Amino acid sequence: MTTKTISALNRRGFLKLTAGAGVLAATSSLSGIRPARAASVQPSSPQDIIALSAVGLSTAIHQRNVSCRDVMAAYLDHIERYNPTYNAIVALQPREKLMDEAQAADTDLANGHYRGWMHGFPHAVKDLAATRGITTSMGSPLFKDRVPEHDAIFVERLRGAGAILIGKTNTPEFGLGSQTYNPVYGTTRNAYDPALCAGGSSGGASVGLATHMLPVADGSDMMGSLRNPAAYNNIIGFRPSQGRVPRGPSRELFYQQLGYAGPMGRTVQDTARLLSTMAGFDSRAPLSLETDNASYAGDLAMDTAGLRVAWLGDFNGYLATEPGVLDVCRQALEHFSNLGGQVEEVDVDYPMEELWETWLTLRHFLIAGIAQDLYANPDKRAVMKPELIWEIEGGLKLSAMEVYQASEARTRWYGALEKLFNTYDVVALPSAQVFPFDADTHWPKEINGRQMDTYHRWMEVVTPGTLASCPVVNVPAGFDAQGRPMGIQLIGRRHQDLKVLKIAHAYEQAARFTQRRPDLVAS
């Protein structure tokens, strides 16, 4: 595929706006009260509008320096021009309807009714989460015409904070696999090279963010889906502690603890700000956590002197990695030294092959439980992707004792990480084992001469974070000689979500990788 250089934003104007917006404090309290002495943000063109950080955009709208109609028009024009190249946004709603909603947001603001920090934001929800009145296909032909009558809990909160839902972001079928393609909407392509894959399953969200088709994005993560595509598109993806963002409504509320939603942003500050909206207890999700939401909307500065980072790398050669991945990550980790921190290569006292078998058992168990009713219908089974059928059939063969033993093994892994956290602030791993690959390849069959025995073995590096139920953030690690992005996972102690985000913010300010944009916005 031929890659064209696309110019949309003046580079000097982009840097001026993002630098100014990046130092702004939160644009409002959670109740929508106007902040004191917020710096003025005054975009003068559609290009200026889409160049703003989410926090900066929020400030500009709140100060009435830009109308919600102008914001909506700028984003819809940008989507119309570039989404055909990247295929990030799907189920896009009619323009007239969205402009009417933006006008209603302007009217509310003129009448003194401020909905929240996302007032007037164009927002597209990942196409796995229920959205009232908007198609939720999960990338499957079985659900291509399904229009829910309710929102997911976190989607309710986005609307409550003022977001205008413009559509959905693309995802693999049923969210399975870290490559975003499906028979309903097709393939999403990498923000930095459309010939390459976007990662997944939050591929549409990541590319929509990286190409400035969205100011901020939600995603979800069972097997790295907030981390892998964020790494592949040079943005921030945050998988919170289990329970931080409530899951549901759902017919099962207790066993499914591996996959849940989280925020993504072009900056750590934007990501944390979105978490302040998504997070918090809801009685419909009994395992959800009470949260001091305002803390995520506040200052992320911290003293990094003496910070200690444990680098696990490829677990002493256990994981196959494409040449160059570890080198890019190690070079990026040097920024912690500039922050007064220390990075140490360490071994973890745990048999990693056991962890993989634990992963297979628990994933089979959960996916079979979720989708067995569909599988039982031969006509529906005939249109399921092979990977989904494999997961379900694996789950149907399991005994109760095998699931229990897998949970015991998971507990031992959690204990192994806890020992590391007694010494280190965060544990670091690559966010992927390979760089972004050809968008027409479903998944890598081998890495550096090693055969991959399942469709997701090439992403084994993300399973330690998932099985620990700890907060994990992807931070950009830079690019290889071919210009392909890579990222680093920073894993923190359970419930220390804010600390992990603060460390990520400090790293971001030192490394500055997020300032490198695709040709679309940087030329």
N, C-alpha and C positions, 0 to 999 in steps of 0.2 A: 504493500500500500504506500502510495506517495504521501509524504508529510509536507504540508504547506505551512510556511511561516505566516502567521496571522497577527496583524497589528490592530489593537483596539484601544489601548490606553497609552497616553503619553507617559513615558517612564518617570520623568521628573515629577509630574503631577501625582503619579501613583505613590512614589516614595514620600512626597510631601504630605499627602493625606494620611497614609498608613502610619507614618512616623508620628504625626500629631495625634491621631486617634489612639495610637497604641499606649500612650501614657495617661489616657483618661481614666478616671475612676469609674465605678459602676454608674450607669446613667440614671438609675432610679432605685429606690428601695423595692422590696418585693411587692408592696402594696401600691406601687406606682407614684409615690410622693416625689416631687421634683427635688433633685439633688442640689446642694448648695454650691455655688461658684463653679459649675461645670464649665470647662473650656469650650469656647465656641467652635462648632464644626460647620462649615459653610461650603458644601459642594456646589460647583457652578455649572456642571454639565452632567449628562448621563454617565459619561466615563468616570467622572469623579464619584458619582453615587456608588457604582459597583466596585470601585477601588477601595471604598471604606471598609474597615474592620466592622464586625457586627456591633461592637460596643460604640464605635464612632458613628455608625448609621443610626443607632438608637438615640444617641445624643442629638444628632442633626434633626431627626424627626421630632423629638421631644421639645427641642428649642424652636421648632417650626421654621427652621432654615431650609427645609425641603418638605414638599408635600408627599403624602402617601401615594397619591396618584402618580407623581413624578417618579417615585421609587419603583412602583409597580411597572410603569411603562419602561423604565430603564432596564429592569431585569427581564421583562418579557421580550423586549427587542434583542437583548443579548442572547437569550435562550433561542429565539427564532433564528438568529444568525449562526450560532455555534453548536446547538444541540444536534443538528443533523450529522456533524462530524464525530461527536463523542457519545451520543445516545445515553446521556445520564438521567434526564428527566423524562418520565413516562406518565401516561394518563393526565396530560396537561389539560387544565380546565379552560373553558372558553374565555377569550380575552375580555369580551364585554362584561361577563359576570365578574371577573377579577377586578376590572377597573371600577365597577360599581361597588365592590367590597372595599376597595381602596378609598373611594369617595366617602363611604360611610365612616371609615376610620378617620378621615380628615374632618368630617362633620363632628364626630365625637370629640376630637381634640379641640376644635373650635368652641365647643360647648363646655369645655373643662373636664371632659371625661377621658382620662388617660388609662388605657387598658393594662399597660405593663410595659416592660422594657422592650418587648418584641412588637409593640404597637405598629401596625402597618407593614410588618416584615413579610415579603414573599417567602413561603416555606414549603418544601416538598418532603413528605414523610417516606421513609423506607417502605418499599412495597411488600413488607411482611407484617406491618402493623395495621390494625383496623382503623379506617378513616370514614367517618359517617358521611355518606353521600358521594364518596369518591371510590372508584374501583380499587379493590385490593385483590390482586391476582396471585400474589406469591410467586409470580413467574410461571405459573402452571396453567395449561389449557383447561384444567378442571375448574379453575376459578377465574377465568379471564373476564367473565361478565358479573362477578360478584360485587355487589355494592353494599357494604355493611350499614346497619342502622345505628351503630354506636361507634365511639372512638375508643382506642386503647387509652389506658389511664394517663400515660404521659402525653398523648396527643390532646386530651382534654386540657391538660395544663399548658401546652403550647398555645392552644386557641385562647385560653384564659389570659395568657400573657400578651395577647394581641396579634399573634401570627395569623396571616391569611394563607390558607392552604391552596397552593396553586396546582398540585398534582402529587406524584410519587417519584421516588428515585429507584432506579432499576436494581435488580437483585437476581442471583441465580435461582433456578427453580427450587422452591421450598427452602431457599437459603443454603443449599448444600454445595460446598466447594468454594474455594477462594478464587474463582474465576467467574465474572459476572456475564453470563449468557443465559438465555432461555428461549423457548419456542414462541412466547407471546410477544416479546418486545425486541429480541435480538441481543447483540453483544454491546457492552459498554467498553469504550476504549480509553487508554491511558491519557491523562492530561498532558504529559510531557512528550509523548510520542503515540499518536493514534494507531500506529501499527502494532502496538504492544497492548497487553491486557491491563485491566484496571485493578485487578485483585478483587476480593469479595469476602463476605457477601455484600458488604456495604459499598460496593463498587460505584454505583450511581451516585450515592451521597458524597463519596470522596472526590469523584471527578467533578460533580456539580460545584463543590466547594473550591477545588483547586483552579477551576476555570472561571470562577466568579459568577456562576449562574445561580448561586445561592449565597446568602450572607453567613449562614451557619447551617448545620445539618445534624439530624439524629441518625443513629445506626443501631445495630445490635450485634451481639458477639456470643457465639458458642465456641467456635474454633478459630479465634483470631479475626473475626469479621469487622471489628473496630480497629484492628491493628495492622493486618496485612494490607488492606487497601489504602490506609492512611500512609503507610510506608511507601507504597508504590506511587503515591501521588503527592508526597512531600507536605503532608498536613499533620494535624494532631488528631489522634483518636484515643478516647479514654473509656476503658472498661472498668466501671466502678466496682467497689466491693459488692458481693452478692447481697441483694436486698436494698441497695441504695436507691435504685430506680424501681418503683413497683411494677410488677408484671401482671398483665391481665386487662380486662376480665378474661378468664380462662376456665375451662371445665376441670382443670387440674391445677392445684395451687401449692402443692407440697413437695413432690418428688422432683419436678423440673427446676433444678437450681443451677444448671450449667449455662443456659442461654438467656440473655436479657439485654435491654436497651441501654444506650449510653450516648454521650455527646461527641461531636466532632467540630473542629474549627480550623481556621487558617492560623490562629494563634492560640496559645494556652489560655490567655485571658478570655477569649471568645468561648472556648470550650468549657471553661469553668463557669462562665456566666450562664450558658445553656443548662449546665448541670444544676444550677441553682433553681431552675424552673422544673426540670424533670424529676429531681430527687425528692424524697420524703415519704413518710408513712401514709398508707391508704388502707383503710379497714377491709377493702375488697381484696387486698394482697397481704395475707397475714404474716408473711415472712419479710415484709418491707420494713425499712429502718427509719426511726425518728432521725431527723437531720436538721442541723443548723444551716438552713439554705442560704442565709445572708452571708455566711462565711465564704461561700464560693463566689459571691458577687463582690467581694472586697479585695483588698490589696494582697497580691501574691508574692510580695518581696519577702526574702528570708536571708538569714546569715548562713552562708554555705561553707564557712571556714570549718575544717575538720570533717566535712561530709565524706562518708565512706561508701563506695560502690563495689559490689561483688560482681565480677564479670564471669559468667558461666560459659560463654562462647558456644562451642559445639559439643559440650560435655565430653571433653577429651577425645574427640574424634567419633563419638557415638553417632552424632547427626551428620548426614551427608550435606555438604554445602557447596554451592557453586563457587569456583575460584573468584576471589575478589570481595565476597560478601563480608567475611571476617575482617579483612584489611580495612574496608570502608568503615566498619563499625569501630574497630580499635582506634583508627585515626580520629573519629568523632568523639570518642570517649576522652581524648586528651583535653577537651574543653573543660572537663571537671577539674583538671589540675589548675587551669586558669582561674577557677572559682575558689581555689583553696582546698579542694577536695582530693581524695585519693582513690584510685581504681586498682583493685587487686584481682588477679585471675585466681579463681578458687574452684575446688571440687566439691560436689555435693554428695553427701553420704546417702545415696539411694540408687537402687538398680533401675536404670532408665527404661529398659525393656519391659519391666513390670509396670511402669507408669503408662507405657503405650498400650499394653493389654488392658489395664484399668480403663483407659480412655475408650477403647473399642467396646468394652462391655457396657459402660454407662451410656455411651452415645447410642449403641444399638437399642438398649433398653428404653431410652427416652423417645427416640424417633419411632420405634415400633409402637409404643403407647400412643403417640400423637397421631400416627397415620395408618394404624392397622385397619380401621374401618374402611378407608379408601382402598387399601390393598385387598380386602376381602371381596371387593366387587371386581370381577374379571374385566369388565369394560373400562373401568377407571384405571385398573392396574396396567392395562395395555398402553396407556399414554403417559405413564410415570417414567421419569428418567431412571436409567439402570442403577445409578448410585443410590437412589432412594429405595428401590426394591431390595438391593443388597443390604442396606441398613435394617430394613424391616425384617427381612428373613433372618438376619443375624440375631435380632432381638427376640423373635419368636422361638428360637432354639434355646434361649437362656433359661436357667433355673433360678428360683428365688435365692438359693444359696450362692450362686455365682455373682449375682448382683450385690448381695450383702458382702461377700469377700472383696469385691471391687471397691466397695465403700470403705472397708477396712484398709485396703491398700492406699486409697486416696487420703485417709486419715494419717497414715504413716508419712506420706509425701508432705502433707501440711506440717507435720512435726519436724521434718527435715528442713523445710524452709524457715520455720520458727527459730531453729538454732542459728541459721544465718542472720536472721534479723536481730539476734542478740548482739551481733557485732557490726552489722552493716545497715545503712539507712535504706538502700534499695538494692535489688538484684537485677542485673542487666543481661539481656539476651538479644540476638538479632530478631527483627520482626518477621523475617522470612528466611528461608534457606536458599532461595534463588532470586535473582533479579527479575523484574517484569519480563514476561516472555511473549511470544507471538499471540496476538489476540484470537487467532483461529485454532490454537491448541487448547484443548479442554483442560488438560493438566499434564505436568511433566511426568514422563514414564521412567526417567532416570536422572540422577544428579551426580555429576562427577564420576560416572562409571558405575554407580550403584542403582540397581533397579528399585523402583517404588512399587510396593506390593498392594497398595490400595490407592483410591483416587485422592486421598487426602494425606498420605504419608509425607508428601513433600512439605507439609505445613506442621509437622510434628513439634516444631520449636515453640508453638503457641500453647500446646496442651499443658505445660507446667503452670502457666499463669491461670488458665481456666480452672484446672483441678484444685488450685489453692484457694479459689474464691476471693483472692486478694485484689486490690486495685492495681491496674496495669495501664500505663500510658505508652502509646507510640510517640516517639519524638523523631523527627527527621535526622538521618545520619549523613546526608549528602548524596553524592552521585558518583558512579564509576566513570571510567574513561569514555564510555559510550553515552553518557548522559542519562543513565538509568537510575532512578531513585532507590534508596534503601532507608530503613528505619531501625531504631533500637527500642526494645521494650524495657521499661523501668517498672519493676514490680515492688510494691511496698507492703508493709504489714497490713493485715486486715483492719478495716475501718480507718486507716490513715490516708484516706483519699485526698484530703486537703494537703497533707505533707507531700504526697507524690506529685500533685499538681504544682506545688510551689517549687519543688526540685526541677520539674520539667520546665517551668517558667524561667528559672535561673539559667538552665542549660540553653534554652531557646535564645535568651538574650546574649549569651556568650557565643553560641555557634552561628546564629543568624541564618541558618539554612532556609527558614520559612520565608525569607525575603526574596529567594529566587523563585520566580514565577514561570509558568509555561510561556511560550512565545505569544500566546493569546493575550496576555496581560502585561508582559515585560518588554515587548519589542518597542 
